[in-house]
């Protein structure tokens, strides 16, 4: 599997070849303050990822923290680990989160540059 752009230790994560951040002009991680410009395909990919209520709830939990361990997701009690993994993969492939392995767990972080670029484009509609 490929490593996520901007991630140093995400070797166990799904690849992001063709992800929205790969298609944007600058795939910044959560700590980078450079503006991200989303392509129309990247914008649509993020919109599709956010259309699922469970995925949006997961993103809200991640965004409320600097980083969140996968085991601390509140949705974990009501949905299976495989479903959570699927939702996290969709969020990651849309370029909204960065996931890196920390021991046996995954540490999840919102990619704020991508999120802010998405919000900017929404405001222009």
Jmol script that loads the backbone (N, CA, C; Angstrom):
load data "model"
ATOM      1  N   UNK A   1       0.835  -1.192   0.000  1.00  0.00           N
ATOM      2  CA  UNK A   1       0.000   0.000   0.000  1.00  0.00           C
ATOM      3  C   UNK A   1       0.872   1.244   0.000  1.00  0.00           C
ATOM      4  N   UNK A   2       0.384   2.300  -0.597  1.00  0.00           N
ATOM      5  CA  UNK A   2       1.138   3.547  -0.678  1.00  0.00           C
ATOM      6  C   UNK A   2       1.004   4.343   0.598  1.00  0.00           C
ATOM      7  N   UNK A   3       1.994   5.181   0.842  1.00  0.00           N
ATOM      8  CA  UNK A   3       1.958   6.082   1.979  1.00  0.00           C
ATOM      9  C   UNK A   3       1.168   7.329   1.617  1.00  0.00           C
ATOM     10  N   UNK A   4       0.360   7.834   2.550  1.00  0.00           N
ATOM     11  CA  UNK A   4      -0.444   9.034   2.331  1.00  0.00           C
ATOM     12  C   UNK A   4       0.464  10.242   2.205  1.00  0.00           C
ATOM     13  N   UNK A   5       0.222  11.121   1.235  1.00  0.00           N
ATOM     14  CA  UNK A   5       1.066  12.304   1.084  1.00  0.00           C
ATOM     15  C   UNK A   5       1.105  13.118   2.370  1.00  0.00           C
ATOM     16  N   UNK A   6       2.302  13.455   2.802  1.00  0.00           N
ATOM     17  CA  UNK A   6       2.448  14.260   4.002  1.00  0.00           C
ATOM     18  C   UNK A   6       2.500  13.425   5.263  1.00  0.00           C
ATOM     19  N   UNK A   7       2.369  12.113   5.167  1.00  0.00           N
ATOM     20  CA  UNK A   7       2.396  11.251   6.334  1.00  0.00           C
ATOM     21  C   UNK A   7       3.729  10.521   6.372  1.00  0.00           C
ATOM     22  N   UNK A   8       4.309  10.430   7.551  1.00  0.00           N
ATOM     23  CA  UNK A   8       5.585   9.756   7.689  1.00  0.00           C
ATOM     24  C   UNK A   8       5.434   8.304   8.070  1.00  0.00           C
ATOM     25  N   UNK A   9       4.317   7.931   8.696  1.00  0.00           N
ATOM     26  CA  UNK A   9       4.220   6.584   9.223  1.00  0.00           C
ATOM     27  C   UNK A   9       2.914   5.899   8.876  1.00  0.00           C
ATOM     28  N   UNK A  10       2.279   6.230   7.787  1.00  0.00           N
ATOM     29  CA  UNK A  10       1.005   5.636   7.439  1.00  0.00           C
ATOM     30  C   UNK A  10       1.150   4.456   6.495  1.00  0.00           C
ATOM     31  N   UNK A  11       2.183   3.639   6.671  1.00  0.00           N
ATOM     32  CA  UNK A  11       2.451   2.554   5.739  1.00  0.00           C
ATOM     33  C   UNK A  11       1.357   1.509   5.724  1.00  0.00           C
ATOM     34  N   UNK A  12       0.569   1.385   6.779  1.00  0.00           N
ATOM     35  CA  UNK A  12      -0.489   0.391   6.827  1.00  0.00           C
ATOM     36  C   UNK A  12      -1.818   0.925   6.321  1.00  0.00           C
ATOM     37  N   UNK A  13      -1.816   2.111   5.770  1.00  0.00           N
ATOM     38  CA  UNK A  13      -3.055   2.746   5.331  1.00  0.00           C
ATOM     39  C   UNK A  13      -3.267   2.531   3.846  1.00  0.00           C
ATOM     40  N   UNK A  14      -4.542   2.658   3.395  1.00  0.00           N
ATOM     41  CA  UNK A  14      -4.793   2.545   1.969  1.00  0.00           C
ATOM     42  C   UNK A  14      -4.105   3.664   1.216  1.00  0.00           C
ATOM     43  N   UNK A  15      -3.711   3.404  -0.014  1.00  0.00           N
ATOM     44  CA  UNK A  15      -3.049   4.414  -0.833  1.00  0.00           C
ATOM     45  C   UNK A  15      -4.003   5.516  -1.220  1.00  0.00           C
ATOM     46  N   UNK A  16      -3.453   6.650  -1.572  1.00  0.00           N
ATOM     47  CA  UNK A  16      -4.270   7.789  -1.935  1.00  0.00           C
ATOM     48  C   UNK A  16      -3.959   8.276  -3.329  1.00  0.00           C
ATOM     49  N   UNK A  17      -3.497   7.390  -4.163  1.00  0.00           N
ATOM     50  CA  UNK A  17      -3.227   7.782  -5.536  1.00  0.00           C
ATOM     51  C   UNK A  17      -4.509   8.295  -6.169  1.00  0.00           C
ATOM     52  N   UNK A  18      -4.485   9.518  -6.633  1.00  0.00           N
ATOM     53  CA  UNK A  18      -5.664  10.099  -7.231  1.00  0.00           C
ATOM     54  C   UNK A  18      -6.591  10.729  -6.203  1.00  0.00           C
ATOM     55  N   UNK A  19      -6.147  10.857  -4.958  1.00  0.00           N
ATOM     56  CA  UNK A  19      -6.997  11.464  -3.937  1.00  0.00           C
ATOM     57  C   UNK A  19      -7.143  12.952  -4.213  1.00  0.00           C
ATOM     58  N   UNK A  20      -8.147  13.584  -3.607  1.00  0.00           N
ATOM     59  CA  UNK A  20      -8.359  15.008  -3.832  1.00  0.00           C
ATOM     60  C   UNK A  20      -7.135  15.856  -3.547  1.00  0.00           C
ATOM     61  N   UNK A  21      -6.369  15.497  -2.525  1.00  0.00           N
ATOM     62  CA  UNK A  21      -5.200  16.308  -2.225  1.00  0.00           C
ATOM     63  C   UNK A  21      -4.138  16.136  -3.293  1.00  0.00           C
ATOM     64  N   UNK A  22      -4.075  14.937  -3.911  1.00  0.00           N
ATOM     65  CA  UNK A  22      -3.135  14.742  -4.999  1.00  0.00           C
ATOM     66  C   UNK A  22      -3.538  15.592  -6.192  1.00  0.00           C
ATOM     67  N   UNK A  23      -4.842  15.874  -6.327  1.00  0.00           N
ATOM     68  CA  UNK A  23      -5.358  16.634  -7.444  1.00  0.00           C
ATOM     69  C   UNK A  23      -5.393  18.129  -7.157  1.00  0.00           C
ATOM     70  N   UNK A  24      -5.132  18.517  -5.929  1.00  0.00           N
ATOM     71  CA  UNK A  24      -5.147  19.934  -5.580  1.00  0.00           C
ATOM     72  C   UNK A  24      -3.761  20.504  -5.791  1.00  0.00           C
ATOM     73  N   UNK A  25      -3.658  21.809  -5.737  1.00  0.00           N
ATOM     74  CA  UNK A  25      -2.339  22.411  -5.864  1.00  0.00           C
ATOM     75  C   UNK A  25      -1.765  22.595  -4.479  1.00  0.00           C
ATOM     76  N   UNK A  26      -1.183  21.523  -3.962  1.00  0.00           N
ATOM     77  CA  UNK A  26      -0.553  21.551  -2.651  1.00  0.00           C
ATOM     78  C   UNK A  26      -1.311  20.692  -1.681  1.00  0.00           C
ATOM     79  N   UNK A  27      -0.791  19.500  -1.346  1.00  0.00           N
ATOM     80  CA  UNK A  27      -1.441  18.607  -0.397  1.00  0.00           C
ATOM     81  C   UNK A  27      -0.855  18.794   0.985  1.00  0.00           C
ATOM     82  N   UNK A  28      -1.312  19.794   1.695  1.00  0.00           N
ATOM     83  CA  UNK A  28      -0.747  20.122   2.989  1.00  0.00           C
ATOM     84  C   UNK A  28      -1.309  19.237   4.082  1.00  0.00           C
ATOM     85  N   UNK A  29      -0.479  18.977   5.085  1.00  0.00           N
ATOM     86  CA  UNK A  29      -0.941  18.267   6.261  1.00  0.00           C
ATOM     87  C   UNK A  29      -1.568  19.265   7.216  1.00  0.00           C
ATOM     88  N   UNK A  30      -2.079  18.745   8.319  1.00  0.00           N
ATOM     89  CA  UNK A  30      -2.831  19.586   9.248  1.00  0.00           C
ATOM     90  C   UNK A  30      -2.008  20.734   9.816  1.00  0.00           C
ATOM     91  N   UNK A  31      -0.669  20.591   9.898  1.00  0.00           N
ATOM     92  CA  UNK A  31       0.133  21.643  10.481  1.00  0.00           C
ATOM     93  C   UNK A  31       0.574  22.710   9.493  1.00  0.00           C
ATOM     94  N   UNK A  32       0.415  22.467   8.207  1.00  0.00           N
ATOM     95  CA  UNK A  32       0.861  23.409   7.190  1.00  0.00           C
ATOM     96  C   UNK A  32      -0.168  24.521   7.021  1.00  0.00           C
ATOM     97  N   UNK A  33       0.272  25.755   6.970  1.00  0.00           N
ATOM     98  CA  UNK A  33      -0.636  26.900   6.866  1.00  0.00           C
ATOM     99  C   UNK A  33      -0.823  27.393   5.441  1.00  0.00           C
ATOM    100  N   UNK A  34      -0.159  26.749   4.464  1.00  0.00           N
ATOM    101  CA  UNK A  34      -0.303  27.160   3.074  1.00  0.00           C
ATOM    102  C   UNK A  34      -1.717  26.854   2.594  1.00  0.00           C
ATOM    103  N   UNK A  35      -2.303  27.730   1.769  1.00  0.00           N
ATOM    104  CA  UNK A  35      -3.658  27.469   1.289  1.00  0.00           C
ATOM    105  C   UNK A  35      -3.689  26.298   0.312  1.00  0.00           C
ATOM    106  N   UNK A  36      -4.779  25.549   0.373  1.00  0.00           N
ATOM    107  CA  UNK A  36      -4.999  24.422  -0.523  1.00  0.00           C
ATOM    108  C   UNK A  36      -6.031  24.862  -1.542  1.00  0.00           C
ATOM    109  N   UNK A  37      -5.791  24.565  -2.808  1.00  0.00           N
ATOM    110  CA  UNK A  37      -6.761  24.844  -3.860  1.00  0.00           C
ATOM    111  C   UNK A  37      -7.286  23.511  -4.371  1.00  0.00           C
ATOM    112  N   UNK A  38      -8.583  23.288  -4.201  1.00  0.00           N
ATOM    113  CA  UNK A  38      -9.189  22.027  -4.603  1.00  0.00           C
ATOM    114  C   UNK A  38      -9.616  22.062  -6.068  1.00  0.00           C
ATOM    115  N   UNK A  39      -9.397  20.957  -6.748  1.00  0.00           N
ATOM    116  CA  UNK A  39      -9.921  20.801  -8.099  1.00  0.00           C
ATOM    117  C   UNK A  39     -11.419  20.503  -7.988  1.00  0.00           C
ATOM    118  N   UNK A  40     -12.163  20.632  -9.070  1.00  0.00           N
ATOM    119  CA  UNK A  40     -13.587  20.262  -9.013  1.00  0.00           C
ATOM    120  C   UNK A  40     -13.792  18.808  -8.584  1.00  0.00           C
ATOM    121  N   UNK A  41     -12.933  17.896  -9.041  1.00  0.00           N
ATOM    122  CA  UNK A  41     -13.053  16.490  -8.635  1.00  0.00           C
ATOM    123  C   UNK A  41     -12.799  16.318  -7.145  1.00  0.00           C
ATOM    124  N   UNK A  42     -11.820  17.043  -6.606  1.00  0.00           N
ATOM    125  CA  UNK A  42     -11.526  16.973  -5.179  1.00  0.00           C
ATOM    126  C   UNK A  42     -12.703  17.506  -4.371  1.00  0.00           C
ATOM    127  N   UNK A  43     -13.279  18.605  -4.810  1.00  0.00           N
ATOM    128  CA  UNK A  43     -14.438  19.189  -4.130  1.00  0.00           C
ATOM    129  C   UNK A  43     -15.596  18.186  -4.101  1.00  0.00           C
ATOM    130  N   UNK A  44     -15.862  17.542  -5.228  1.00  0.00           N
ATOM    131  CA  UNK A  44     -16.945  16.564  -5.304  1.00  0.00           C
ATOM    132  C   UNK A  44     -16.664  15.343  -4.443  1.00  0.00           C
ATOM    133  N   UNK A  45     -15.426  14.922  -4.391  1.00  0.00           N
ATOM    134  CA  UNK A  45     -15.045  13.777  -3.573  1.00  0.00           C
ATOM    135  C   UNK A  45     -15.291  14.066  -2.090  1.00  0.00           C
ATOM    136  N   UNK A  46     -14.947  15.271  -1.660  1.00  0.00           N
ATOM    137  CA  UNK A  46     -15.182  15.661  -0.267  1.00  0.00           C
ATOM    138  C   UNK A  46     -16.672  15.732   0.010  1.00  0.00           C
ATOM    139  N   UNK A  47     -17.437  16.307  -0.906  1.00  0.00           N
ATOM    140  CA  UNK A  47     -18.885  16.403  -0.729  1.00  0.00           C
ATOM    141  C   UNK A  47     -19.509  15.018  -0.598  1.00  0.00           C
ATOM    142  N   UNK A  48     -19.064  14.071  -1.423  1.00  0.00           N
ATOM    143  CA  UNK A  48     -19.581  12.693  -1.327  1.00  0.00           C
ATOM    144  C   UNK A  48     -19.224  12.069   0.013  1.00  0.00           C
ATOM    145  N   UNK A  49     -17.995  12.297   0.472  1.00  0.00           N
ATOM    146  CA  UNK A  49     -17.569  11.721   1.750  1.00  0.00           C
ATOM    147  C   UNK A  49     -18.395  12.275   2.908  1.00  0.00           C
ATOM    148  N   UNK A  50     -18.725  13.564   2.832  1.00  0.00           N
ATOM    149  CA  UNK A  50     -19.470  14.209   3.920  1.00  0.00           C
ATOM    150  C   UNK A  50     -20.970  13.924   3.853  1.00  0.00           C
ATOM    151  N   UNK A  51     -21.453  13.366   2.757  1.00  0.00           N
ATOM    152  CA  UNK A  51     -22.886  13.120   2.598  1.00  0.00           C
ATOM    153  C   UNK A  51     -23.397  12.031   3.531  1.00  0.00           C
ATOM    154  N   UNK A  52     -22.527  11.156   3.988  1.00  0.00           N
ATOM    155  CA  UNK A  52     -22.942  10.096   4.898  1.00  0.00           C
ATOM    156  C   UNK A  52     -22.970  10.628   6.330  1.00  0.00           C
ATOM    157  N   UNK A  53     -24.109  10.535   7.020  1.00  0.00           N
ATOM    158  CA  UNK A  53     -24.219  11.096   8.381  1.00  0.00           C
ATOM    159  C   UNK A  53     -23.225  10.501   9.376  1.00  0.00           C
ATOM    160  N   UNK A  54     -22.965   9.200   9.283  1.00  0.00           N
ATOM    161  CA  UNK A  54     -22.001   8.579  10.211  1.00  0.00           C
ATOM    162  C   UNK A  54     -20.593   9.112   9.955  1.00  0.00           C
ATOM    163  N   UNK A  55     -20.251   9.243   8.670  1.00  0.00           N
ATOM    164  CA  UNK A  55     -18.917   9.746   8.320  1.00  0.00           C
ATOM    165  C   UNK A  55     -18.743  11.179   8.800  1.00  0.00           C
ATOM    166  N   UNK A  56     -19.791  11.982   8.621  1.00  0.00           N
ATOM    167  CA  UNK A  56     -19.725  13.376   9.064  1.00  0.00           C
ATOM    168  C   UNK A  56     -19.564  13.439  10.586  1.00  0.00           C
ATOM    169  N   UNK A  57     -20.269  12.564  11.315  1.00  0.00           N
ATOM    170  CA  UNK A  57     -20.146  12.521  12.785  1.00  0.00           C
ATOM    171  C   UNK A  57     -18.734  12.123  13.197  1.00  0.00           C
ATOM    172  N   UNK A  58     -18.142  11.184  12.479  1.00  0.00           N
ATOM    173  CA  UNK A  58     -16.763  10.781  12.762  1.00  0.00           C
ATOM    174  C   UNK A  58     -15.821  11.954  12.512  1.00  0.00           C
ATOM    175  N   UNK A  59     -16.023  12.657  11.401  1.00  0.00           N
ATOM    176  CA  UNK A  59     -15.179  13.816  11.090  1.00  0.00           C
ATOM    177  C   UNK A  59     -15.311  14.884  12.172  1.00  0.00           C
ATOM    178  N   UNK A  60     -16.519  15.116  12.667  1.00  0.00           N
ATOM    179  CA  UNK A  60     -16.722  16.100  13.733  1.00  0.00           C
ATOM    180  C   UNK A  60     -15.932  15.733  14.985  1.00  0.00           C
ATOM    181  N   UNK A  61     -15.916  14.454  15.327  1.00  0.00           N
ATOM    182  CA  UNK A  61     -15.153  14.016  16.501  1.00  0.00           C
ATOM    183  C   UNK A  61     -13.660  14.240  16.309  1.00  0.00           C
ATOM    184  N   UNK A  62     -13.178  13.940  15.112  1.00  0.00           N
ATOM    185  CA  UNK A  62     -11.751  14.124  14.820  1.00  0.00           C
ATOM    186  C   UNK A  62     -11.411  15.617  14.850  1.00  0.00           C
ATOM    187  N   UNK A  63     -12.275  16.446  14.266  1.00  0.00           N
ATOM    188  CA  UNK A  63     -12.024  17.885  14.193  1.00  0.00           C
ATOM    189  C   UNK A  63     -12.036  18.548  15.568  1.00  0.00           C
ATOM    190  N   UNK A  64     -12.754  17.971  16.518  1.00  0.00           N
ATOM    191  CA  UNK A  64     -12.849  18.550  17.858  1.00  0.00           C
ATOM    192  C   UNK A  64     -11.574  18.332  18.676  1.00  0.00           C
ATOM    193  N   UNK A  65     -10.631  17.587  18.144  1.00  0.00           N
ATOM    194  CA  UNK A  65      -9.387  17.261  18.846  1.00  0.00           C
ATOM    195  C   UNK A  65      -8.194  17.581  17.961  1.00  0.00           C
ATOM    196  N   UNK A  66      -7.051  17.836  18.587  1.00  0.00           N
ATOM    197  CA  UNK A  66      -5.821  17.993  17.805  1.00  0.00           C
ATOM    198  C   UNK A  66      -5.506  16.688  17.098  1.00  0.00           C
ATOM    199  N   UNK A  67      -5.694  15.601  17.799  1.00  0.00           N
ATOM    200  CA  UNK A  67      -5.580  14.266  17.240  1.00  0.00           C
ATOM    201  C   UNK A  67      -6.467  13.350  18.082  1.00  0.00           C
ATOM    202  N   UNK A  68      -6.950  12.306  17.474  1.00  0.00           N
ATOM    203  CA  UNK A  68      -7.860  11.386  18.158  1.00  0.00           C
ATOM    204  C   UNK A  68      -7.440   9.964  17.837  1.00  0.00           C
ATOM    205  N   UNK A  69      -7.301   9.156  18.865  1.00  0.00           N
ATOM    206  CA  UNK A  69      -6.986   7.755  18.645  1.00  0.00           C
ATOM    207  C   UNK A  69      -8.243   7.056  18.150  1.00  0.00           C
ATOM    208  N   UNK A  70      -8.076   6.182  17.195  1.00  0.00           N
ATOM    209  CA  UNK A  70      -9.204   5.495  16.568  1.00  0.00           C
ATOM    210  C   UNK A  70     -10.095   4.814  17.609  1.00  0.00           C
ATOM    211  N   UNK A  71      -9.516   4.253  18.632  1.00  0.00           N
ATOM    212  CA  UNK A  71     -10.276   3.568  19.677  1.00  0.00           C
ATOM    213  C   UNK A  71     -11.159   4.482  20.501  1.00  0.00           C
ATOM    214  N   UNK A  72     -10.955   5.789  20.396  1.00  0.00           N
ATOM    215  CA  UNK A  72     -11.755   6.746  21.168  1.00  0.00           C
ATOM    216  C   UNK A  72     -12.941   7.308  20.395  1.00  0.00           C
ATOM    217  N   UNK A  73     -13.169   6.831  19.186  1.00  0.00           N
ATOM    218  CA  UNK A  73     -14.330   7.292  18.431  1.00  0.00           C
ATOM    219  C   UNK A  73     -15.601   6.822  19.124  1.00  0.00           C
ATOM    220  N   UNK A  74     -16.522   7.737  19.347  1.00  0.00           N
ATOM    221  CA  UNK A  74     -17.771   7.398  20.030  1.00  0.00           C
ATOM    222  C   UNK A  74     -18.652   6.482  19.191  1.00  0.00           C
ATOM    223  N   UNK A  75     -18.547   6.549  17.882  1.00  0.00           N
ATOM    224  CA  UNK A  75     -19.373   5.723  17.002  1.00  0.00           C
ATOM    225  C   UNK A  75     -19.037   4.244  17.145  1.00  0.00           C
ATOM    226  N   UNK A  76     -17.910   3.952  17.774  1.00  0.00           N
ATOM    227  CA  UNK A  76     -17.426   2.593  17.860  1.00  0.00           C
ATOM    228  C   UNK A  76     -18.435   1.660  18.519  1.00  0.00           C
ATOM    229  N   UNK A  77     -19.229   2.148  19.460  1.00  0.00           N
ATOM    230  CA  UNK A  77     -20.176   1.296  20.168  1.00  0.00           C
ATOM    231  C   UNK A  77     -21.348   0.880  19.283  1.00  0.00           C
ATOM    232  N   UNK A  78     -21.715   1.717  18.334  1.00  0.00           N
ATOM    233  CA  UNK A  78     -22.924   1.449  17.556  1.00  0.00           C
ATOM    234  C   UNK A  78     -22.666   0.847  16.171  1.00  0.00           C
ATOM    235  N   UNK A  79     -21.443   0.875  15.679  1.00  0.00           N
ATOM    236  CA  UNK A  79     -21.152   0.290  14.375  1.00  0.00           C
ATOM    237  C   UNK A  79     -19.923  -0.606  14.473  1.00  0.00           C
ATOM    238  N   UNK A  80     -19.820  -1.537  13.559  1.00  0.00           N
ATOM    239  CA  UNK A  80     -18.740  -2.528  13.601  1.00  0.00           C
ATOM    240  C   UNK A  80     -17.388  -1.888  13.282  1.00  0.00           C
ATOM    241  N   UNK A  81     -16.319  -2.504  13.757  1.00  0.00           N
ATOM    242  CA  UNK A  81     -14.980  -1.996  13.428  1.00  0.00           C
ATOM    243  C   UNK A  81     -14.731  -1.941  11.920  1.00  0.00           C
ATOM    244  N   UNK A  82     -15.266  -2.900  11.175  1.00  0.00           N
ATOM    245  CA  UNK A  82     -15.080  -2.887   9.722  1.00  0.00           C
ATOM    246  C   UNK A  82     -15.768  -1.672   9.091  1.00  0.00           C
ATOM    247  N   UNK A  83     -16.936  -1.309   9.606  1.00  0.00           N
ATOM    248  CA  UNK A  83     -17.655  -0.145   9.082  1.00  0.00           C
ATOM    249  C   UNK A  83     -16.911   1.135   9.434  1.00  0.00           C
ATOM    250  N   UNK A  84     -16.395   1.216  10.637  1.00  0.00           N
ATOM    251  CA  UNK A  84     -15.598   2.384  11.030  1.00  0.00           C
ATOM    252  C   UNK A  84     -14.378   2.494  10.121  1.00  0.00           C
ATOM    253  N   UNK A  85     -13.719   1.388   9.882  1.00  0.00           N
ATOM    254  CA  UNK A  85     -12.554   1.380   9.009  1.00  0.00           C
ATOM    255  C   UNK A  85     -12.916   1.875   7.615  1.00  0.00           C
ATOM    256  N   UNK A  86     -14.055   1.432   7.103  1.00  0.00           N
ATOM    257  CA  UNK A  86     -14.517   1.883   5.790  1.00  0.00           C
ATOM    258  C   UNK A  86     -14.727   3.397   5.778  1.00  0.00           C
ATOM    259  N   UNK A  87     -15.412   3.917   6.802  1.00  0.00           N
ATOM    260  CA  UNK A  87     -15.669   5.358   6.869  1.00  0.00           C
ATOM    261  C   UNK A  87     -14.370   6.150   6.980  1.00  0.00           C
ATOM    262  N   UNK A  88     -13.435   5.665   7.772  1.00  0.00           N
ATOM    263  CA  UNK A  88     -12.145   6.347   7.903  1.00  0.00           C
ATOM    264  C   UNK A  88     -11.389   6.336   6.573  1.00  0.00           C
ATOM    265  N   UNK A  89     -11.457   5.228   5.861  1.00  0.00           N
ATOM    266  CA  UNK A  89     -10.795   5.140   4.560  1.00  0.00           C
ATOM    267  C   UNK A  89     -11.406   6.142   3.579  1.00  0.00           C
ATOM    268  N   UNK A  90     -12.731   6.265   3.588  1.00  0.00           N
ATOM    269  CA  UNK A  90     -13.399   7.226   2.708  1.00  0.00           C
ATOM    270  C   UNK A  90     -12.982   8.661   3.047  1.00  0.00           C
ATOM    271  N   UNK A  91     -12.913   8.984   4.333  1.00  0.00           N
ATOM    272  CA  UNK A  91     -12.492  10.327   4.750  1.00  0.00           C
ATOM    273  C   UNK A  91     -11.041  10.585   4.363  1.00  0.00           C
ATOM    274  N   UNK A  92     -10.222   9.568   4.503  1.00  0.00           N
ATOM    275  CA  UNK A  92      -8.808   9.716   4.156  1.00  0.00           C
ATOM    276  C   UNK A  92      -8.630   9.858   2.649  1.00  0.00           C
ATOM    277  N   UNK A  93      -9.333   9.059   1.876  1.00  0.00           N
ATOM    278  CA  UNK A  93      -9.211   9.149   0.423  1.00  0.00           C
ATOM    279  C   UNK A  93      -9.752  10.470  -0.114  1.00  0.00           C
ATOM    280  N   UNK A  94     -10.702  11.076   0.612  1.00  0.00           N
ATOM    281  CA  UNK A  94     -11.202  12.399   0.223  1.00  0.00           C
ATOM    282  C   UNK A  94     -10.222  13.492   0.632  1.00  0.00           C
ATOM    283  N   UNK A  95      -9.174  13.126   1.375  1.00  0.00           N
ATOM    284  CA  UNK A  95      -8.163  14.091   1.786  1.00  0.00           C
ATOM    285  C   UNK A  95      -8.528  14.871   3.039  1.00  0.00           C
ATOM    286  N   UNK A  96      -9.576  14.436   3.749  1.00  0.00           N
ATOM    287  CA  UNK A  96     -10.042  15.186   4.924  1.00  0.00           C
ATOM    288  C   UNK A  96      -9.299  14.850   6.203  1.00  0.00           C
ATOM    289  N   UNK A  97      -8.782  13.637   6.297  1.00  0.00           N
ATOM    290  CA  UNK A  97      -8.063  13.254   7.510  1.00  0.00           C
ATOM    291  C   UNK A  97      -6.719  12.638   7.159  1.00  0.00           C
ATOM    292  N   UNK A  98      -5.844  12.699   8.125  1.00  0.00           N
ATOM    293  CA  UNK A  98      -4.564  12.013   8.052  1.00  0.00           C
ATOM    294  C   UNK A  98      -4.600  10.971   9.155  1.00  0.00           C
ATOM    295  N   UNK A  99      -4.173   9.767   8.839  1.00  0.00           N
ATOM    296  CA  UNK A  99      -4.134   8.700   9.834  1.00  0.00           C
ATOM    297  C   UNK A  99      -2.726   8.138   9.879  1.00  0.00           C
ATOM    298  N   UNK A 100      -2.190   8.043  11.078  1.00  0.00           N
ATOM    299  CA  UNK A 100      -0.856   7.454  11.217  1.00  0.00           C
ATOM    300  C   UNK A 100      -0.888   6.443  12.353  1.00  0.00           C
ATOM    301  N   UNK A 101      -0.121   5.401  12.172  1.00  0.00           N
ATOM    302  CA  UNK A 101      -0.078   4.336  13.163  1.00  0.00           C
ATOM    303  C   UNK A 101       0.712   4.820  14.377  1.00  0.00           C
ATOM    304  N   UNK A 102       0.147   4.559  15.553  1.00  0.00           N
ATOM    305  CA  UNK A 102       0.803   4.858  16.819  1.00  0.00           C
ATOM    306  C   UNK A 102       0.677   3.603  17.671  1.00  0.00           C
ATOM    307  N   UNK A 103       1.667   2.739  17.578  1.00  0.00           N
ATOM    308  CA  UNK A 103       1.579   1.448  18.254  1.00  0.00           C
ATOM    309  C   UNK A 103       0.524   0.590  17.572  1.00  0.00           C
ATOM    310  N   UNK A 104      -0.442   0.112  18.346  1.00  0.00           N
ATOM    311  CA  UNK A 104      -1.507  -0.733  17.795  1.00  0.00           C
ATOM    312  C   UNK A 104      -2.710   0.077  17.337  1.00  0.00           C
ATOM    313  N   UNK A 105      -2.696   1.378  17.557  1.00  0.00           N
ATOM    314  CA  UNK A 105      -3.836   2.223  17.222  1.00  0.00           C
ATOM    315  C   UNK A 105      -3.494   3.154  16.057  1.00  0.00           C
ATOM    316  N   UNK A 106      -4.533   3.781  15.543  1.00  0.00           N
ATOM    317  CA  UNK A 106      -4.363   4.800  14.511  1.00  0.00           C
ATOM    318  C   UNK A 106      -4.650   6.151  15.149  1.00  0.00           C
ATOM    319  N   UNK A 107      -3.782   7.111  14.888  1.00  0.00           N
ATOM    320  CA  UNK A 107      -3.961   8.479  15.356  1.00  0.00           C
ATOM    321  C   UNK A 107      -4.546   9.279  14.197  1.00  0.00           C
ATOM    322  N   UNK A 108      -5.721   9.873  14.419  1.00  0.00           N
ATOM    323  CA  UNK A 108      -6.462  10.570  13.369  1.00  0.00           C
ATOM    324  C   UNK A 108      -6.365  12.077  13.564  1.00  0.00           C
ATOM    325  N   UNK A 109      -6.134  12.797  12.467  1.00  0.00           N
ATOM    326  CA  UNK A 109      -6.014  14.251  12.493  1.00  0.00           C
ATOM    327  C   UNK A 109      -6.769  14.846  11.314  1.00  0.00           C
ATOM    328  N   UNK A 110      -7.495  15.924  11.564  1.00  0.00           N
ATOM    329  CA  UNK A 110      -8.168  16.642  10.485  1.00  0.00           C
ATOM    330  C   UNK A 110      -7.129  17.380   9.655  1.00  0.00           C
ATOM    331  N   UNK A 111      -7.244  17.305   8.351  1.00  0.00           N
ATOM    332  CA  UNK A 111      -6.370  18.058   7.450  1.00  0.00           C
ATOM    333  C   UNK A 111      -7.037  19.419   7.255  1.00  0.00           C
ATOM    334  N   UNK A 112      -6.719  20.328   8.144  1.00  0.00           N
ATOM    335  CA  UNK A 112      -7.403  21.626   8.202  1.00  0.00           C
ATOM    336  C   UNK A 112      -7.258  22.441   6.921  1.00  0.00           C
ATOM    337  N   UNK A 113      -6.131  22.329   6.250  1.00  0.00           N
ATOM    338  CA  UNK A 113      -5.960  23.062   4.999  1.00  0.00           C
ATOM    339  C   UNK A 113      -6.989  22.637   3.961  1.00  0.00           C
ATOM    340  N   UNK A 114      -7.212  21.341   3.860  1.00  0.00           N
ATOM    341  CA  UNK A 114      -8.204  20.821   2.923  1.00  0.00           C
ATOM    342  C   UNK A 114      -9.607  21.221   3.360  1.00  0.00           C
ATOM    343  N   UNK A 115      -9.889  21.091   4.654  1.00  0.00           N
ATOM    344  CA  UNK A 115     -11.210  21.454   5.187  1.00  0.00           C
ATOM    345  C   UNK A 115     -11.502  22.933   4.924  1.00  0.00           C
ATOM    346  N   UNK A 116     -10.537  23.800   5.190  1.00  0.00           N
ATOM    347  CA  UNK A 116     -10.729  25.235   4.972  1.00  0.00           C
ATOM    348  C   UNK A 116     -10.926  25.556   3.488  1.00  0.00           C
ATOM    349  N   UNK A 117     -10.197  24.855   2.620  1.00  0.00           N
ATOM    350  CA  UNK A 117     -10.367  25.062   1.175  1.00  0.00           C
ATOM    351  C   UNK A 117     -11.769  24.648   0.746  1.00  0.00           C
ATOM    352  N   UNK A 118     -12.266  23.556   1.297  1.00  0.00           N
ATOM    353  CA  UNK A 118     -13.621  23.099   0.975  1.00  0.00           C
ATOM    354  C   UNK A 118     -14.649  24.138   1.428  1.00  0.00           C
ATOM    355  N   UNK A 119     -14.483  24.650   2.637  1.00  0.00           N
ATOM    356  CA  UNK A 119     -15.416  25.666   3.151  1.00  0.00           C
ATOM    357  C   UNK A 119     -15.371  26.940   2.310  1.00  0.00           C
ATOM    358  N   UNK A 120     -14.176  27.341   1.874  1.00  0.00           N
ATOM    359  CA  UNK A 120     -14.048  28.532   1.014  1.00  0.00           C
ATOM    360  C   UNK A 120     -14.822  28.341  -0.286  1.00  0.00           C
ATOM    361  N   UNK A 121     -14.689  27.153  -0.882  1.00  0.00           N
ATOM    362  CA  UNK A 121     -15.386  26.892  -2.133  1.00  0.00           C
ATOM    363  C   UNK A 121     -16.911  26.826  -1.920  1.00  0.00           C
ATOM    364  N   UNK A 122     -17.346  26.306  -0.790  1.00  0.00           N
ATOM    365  CA  UNK A 122     -18.770  26.280  -0.488  1.00  0.00           C
ATOM    366  C   UNK A 122     -19.333  27.690  -0.384  1.00  0.00           C
ATOM    367  N   UNK A 123     -18.560  28.578   0.207  1.00  0.00           N
ATOM    368  CA  UNK A 123     -19.013  29.966   0.362  1.00  0.00           C
ATOM    369  C   UNK A 123     -19.158  30.666  -0.981  1.00  0.00           C
ATOM    370  N   UNK A 124     -18.446  30.197  -1.996  1.00  0.00           N
ATOM    371  CA  UNK A 124     -18.490  30.832  -3.312  1.00  0.00           C
ATOM    372  C   UNK A 124     -19.677  30.360  -4.147  1.00  0.00           C
ATOM    373  N   UNK A 125     -20.402  29.361  -3.672  1.00  0.00           N
ATOM    374  CA  UNK A 125     -21.567  28.854  -4.438  1.00  0.00           C
ATOM    375  C   UNK A 125     -22.702  29.846  -4.418  1.00  0.00           C
TER     376      UNK A 125
END
end "model"
wireframe off; spacefill off
backbone 0.3
color backbone group
